[in-house]
Amino acid sequence: MNNVINYNNDKGLLAYIQFLVSRALKLGEGNTDPVFDFEDALDQTEMAQLAVDALKKIPEVNALFTERWLPAAFNLDDLGKLPEGTLGNVYAREMKARGFDPYFYKKVPVVDDISYLKMLWRSTHDIYHVVAGFDTNAIGEIGLQAFFLAQTPIPISVMLVSFGMVIVSLYQPTKFQDLMHEIARGYRLGSHTPGKFIAQKWDKMWDVKVVEIRAHLGLNSME
């Protein structure tokens, strides 16, 4: 007898509507918990399973799923002592300059492939900003989501790109063209970067220069 997967796409849609309303009422607040709660609500959607299935067809990503690799614990002060231009040095400098906590994300127990993918994405997300070169402001964040969407079509990236378009068009219409430029740039860049960000063991690259990592992944600026 075949196992039947019961998807709950309606739950995902309802969660999106609730997230849209709650975030619209709290624009400018730095609380990211609703994003993670929203992502959790997408676990039962068909798209979440399709994303996992697609990623596991990539040998190096499938190896991470098998190993359940997550980055080793690190200290920003230690990373900041690495040579200028290395991933660890640049990452530590950027995080400290913005007052960001590298462990800000919501933790969930890794009990299956979907929960593992969430923790993999959450624990490495800020590194993507540094390597891909996207700002950490609202528009830069959506641009990075477009980049990630082109490389790895996980549900939360799809939802955040659409969320950004809706919210900016309604509440910050003068910034809509800037947003669309960043979305287009992010998607093009992600589409033309052969090295999958999700496949990298980033904690093995702290002492590697960012320019070398970008070259290794085939990432080129596409303004």
N, C-alpha and C positions, 0 to 999 in steps of 0.2 A: 504494500500500500504506500502511495506517495504521500510525503508530508505536505500539508497544505498551509501556506503562509497566509495569515490573516492580516492584511494591511488595513491601516486606519488613516486613509488620506483625508477624510473629513476632519479628523482631529488636528491634522497638520494645517488645514485651511483655517479652522477656527483659531488655532494658536497664532497664525499669521495676522488675522484680523485683530485679535486682542493685543498683539505686540505692536501693530501699527498704531492703534489708538493710544496705548500707554506711552509709547515713545514720542508721539506727536505732542502729548501733553507735557512732556518732560525734556524737551529739546535743550541741549547744552549741558545736561547733567552727565557726570562721568561714570555713573553706575553701569557696569556691564553685565550684571547678573541677569537682567531680562533677556539679553542675547543668548546666554547659555541655557536659560530655562526654555527659551523658544527652540533652541537647537535640540534639547532633550525631547521636546514634544514632536519632533520630526522623525524620531527613531522608527516609528511604525509605518512610515510612508514607503511606498514602493521605490521611490527615488533613492532613499537611503540604502536599500539593499542593492539596487542597480549600481550605485557608486562603488560599493564594496566589491561587487562582482567584477566591475571594470578594472578596478585597481589591482585586484589579485591576479589579473591576466598579465600584469607587468612583473617579470621575474624578481627584480630588485625590491619592488614594493611587497610582493607576496612573501618574500623572505622576512620582511619586517613584521608582517602579520603573523607569520609562523613563530618568530622570535618574541613578539610582543615588545619590541624595543621601544624605549622612551629615553629621552636625554638624561644623562646622569646629573645629579644635583651640582650646582655651581654657585659661585659667589662673585658678585659684580666687582668687588674690590680686587679679587684675584685676577679676573679677566682684564681689568683695566691696566694691569701691570704688563700685559703682553705687548709685543712690539707694535708701534704705530702702524695703522692700516690693516692689521689682522682682524679677523671677524670678531674675536673676543674683545679686543680693544675698542673697536668701533661700536660694537653692540653695547658694551658697558658704558661708554661715553654717552651714547644716545639715550639709553635708559635713565641714567642719572640726570642728564640735562632736562629730561621731561618729568622727572620724579616718578617714573613708572616702577611698579613692583613686578619682577619677572615671573612671579608665582601668583599673579592676580586672578588667574582663571579658575573656574569652578571645577573641582575634581569629581570624577565619577569612577566607580569600580569597573575595572576591565573584565567583563564577563562574556563578551562575544566580540565579533569583528566590528560591529557598529560602534560599540562603546570604545573599543581600541582606537578606531579611526578618529573619534572625537578627541580623545586624549592626545593622540599624535598631533593632530591639528592645533589643539589648544596650547600644547607645551612648546611648539616651535613657531607659532604664528608671528611673534615679534621679531624673530630672526628674519622672516621673509621681508619685513619692511626694510631692513638694513641691506639685504642682498639684492632685492628687486628694485630698491630705490624709491619706495613710495612713502609719502609723508604720513604722519600719524594723525593728522586732522581728519575731519569727517569725510571730506572729498578724497583724500589720499587713501583712507581706509576702504572706501567703496572701489577705488581704482585697484587696490590690492585684491579685493574680493573678485573683481573681474579677471585679474591675472590668474588667480587661483582657480576660478571657474573654468577658464580655458584649459588649464592643466588637469584639474581634478574636480569634476562636476558634483560636489557634495551639496546637499540641500541647503545648508545655511548660507553658502555663498550665493546661490540663486536668489534666495529670499532677501538677503541684505542688499544685493544690487537693485532688485525691484523696489525694496523699501526706500533706498536712497533716492531713486528717481521720483517716487511718489511724494516723499516728504519735502525734498528740495523744490520740486515743481510747485508745491502748494505753499510752503512757508518761506522759502528762500529763492524765489524765481529768478532773481538776478544772477544767481550762481549756477543755474541749470546748465548753461553752455559749458562752464568750467567742469561740471560734473560729467557731462557726456564726453567731453574730451578725455578726461581721465579714465572713464570706463572703456572708451574705444582704445586708448593707449594701453591700458592694462590687458585687455583681451588680446590685442595684437601681439603684445610682448609675450604673454603666456602661450599663445598659439605658436610662436616662432622660437620658443626656448625648448630645445629637445630634452634637456636635463630636468627630470621631474623633481620639484622641490620636496614633495612629500616622500621621496625615496631616499633622501639624504640623511646620514647620521651626523647631524650638525655639531654635536659635541666632540666629534673627531676632527673638526675643522677650526676650532677656536684659534689656533696659532697659524692659520693659513690666511694670506692676504685676501681681502674681499675681491680685488680685481682678478686674482687668480681663480677664485671660486666662480666668479661670473664667467670667465673665459672657459672654465671646465664645463660649466652647465650650458654654454652656448648662448648666454644672455647678452643681447646687444641692445643699446638704447634705440628706441624707435619713436622719436618725437614727431 
